[in-house]
């Protein structure tokens, strides 16, 4: 305990006044009595003359002296020094999905309460989730910050970079404490690390076709984030077809493994992967995936017929010919259109007003570029004799050249995306090569992006194509869809239906113990006033003194 | 001292109370049953007829059955004049409420009870010798006069109870009920005075009224005790031990008073100044029916 105003202790001298009053009151007082003779035989209480002048242990006197002493002590402003991290404290709590494991939210609240009660304040409470939130504004009131801690809850989002949450910390605040189970490495902040959560999780799940289009397969990546060997049972269910596949594997502690399920025969549009046994964090034990199967495309054909080209298109996607709008794609073959077609368009040895076909030129050596049109396409076996020298607009991307002549070009025009193949197919081996349908599938994927076979993340906004609606629990959604729960959703686009899978973000619950550096703030001293307690003692003493004096009849 | 006499509630309570005197020795006829037989409405017994008995008292129904003349005997109802002797010494001014106040209220209550039973009554102030010749009277006017006197009683002087009671007893009076109200804290004693009063064939009651300061003096520490009557003083450290010693002395004094009263055949009562006046008056004067 220390005194802020030590000079006020001089008020202790007021005790001399109390003693003087006491001595004065000890003088004889006249007490009229009815019969003095009754008192004649009464012996006075033994007190010597000196003893009468000495203030002996009278309870009232002692209590009055104690009151004077306490009053002087109150006036001297006594404070107790408590060891508390000094200064303002910003508490960042990981309120992302990583707080969902059983008991972790309560542990985070307990850590936050301990931090607040161990700090002098002011405080601010920030939720580290996507987006970061200022849960309690800077305040000096401990009750307010504790109430904010009691209201803490997690959401189904991932953690953004810590810098985004730190941006909400008021400038000049010297202490920032992050409460999380997976702190970032060397974040230059103090870390209150939550206890590790045992978790068996599906890290990734996808159903995809082989790059060569031979078959589909489901891939499930499972991680055993526990301290024990665990039997992981993975079940993949075909939501539409009703088939299910199951594999069991023993996983080492901390190890990850990939379960591959070959899907022969009919391939359904939507699949669910489930992992058992369940654990304290069930959110990542179920994941959804949709097969990247384009729906039947309505194709308008312009120009000459080419059965090889049509066969490759049919191999790449489900297509159907149409001359009535609406159509999804226009294929222009060996002709020069005077009017530019609206919507996506594939030009094969053809030209448009925006990109005239040009003259036929001898082919040269293939020069491929890393381009989405050539993903999984091996151009080495390709051979061609001639190609058209296409005049493409500025800004177009050339994926493949034959010599210096562009052989495969893509660009975005005012009427829609375009992919132009200038190679003369009749005098090349492209239609017979394995990469040709893959090339066309890549072109379709670039020309017709969309939610067909879309896998999205909960909490992230998805821009839907025109005339597309999603039926959610809250009703149909169009234009922009922000999934708020995991699951399989149906997309309606005019008369067609597709599936979309919404999965929770993959959140790391724990981080390696050695990977975290916590910058602990040096504790400081905090002065807590104790005059209210002393005042209460003085009041009690004065009340007791009054009662005692009244009982004595003084 | 004007407003401390009896309240309306107290007067009503006293008016409702039936009172039988303990012992009535008066020869005058009145409303109280006496030890002697006489003429009244209350039948007492039969006795054999003696010549000279009133013919009207012969019980002819007994004669019809037994063929013997018997005379009916009735309870004799006697009058009981009430004498209230009030100690007005300075010591009666002690306490809060004062002993004088309590004593005057008791005297007023006794006078009212006597008035209710059509007895004569009188209040004598022992400190005033001229009061000794005051005769007991009955009636509303006597009551009003008595209450008026009681309102103006001022305790003063060093009363000597023996002398004052003896002086009062010298005046011949009709035997009655005599109530001596005092604190009986007189160093000169009281036995002689009470004996003198008893010689007048009165039924004597010694009513002792003590104040709280007499019964439980405050422990003030160093005090100078001042006798309000003799003006003598004594320094004393009044603590627990002295307080206990005083209690023992007071207890011995009161015990002696009880023994003296018992020896003289005097009823003795001790009341605190705060005690209910109605209860005190009824206790002193009345005898409840069994």
Interface residues (C-beta under 8 A of the other chain):
Chain A: X26 X27 X28 X29 X30 X31 X32 X33 X34 X35 X36 X37 X38 X39 X40 X41 X42 X43 X44 X45 X47 X52 X552 X553 X554
Chain B: X91 X94 X99 X183 X185 X186 X187 X211 X213 X214 X217 X218 X219 X220 X221 X222 X223 X224 X225 X226 X227 X228 X229 X230 X232 X233 X234 X235 X236 X237 X238 X239 X240 X241 X242 X245 X246 X249 X250 X253
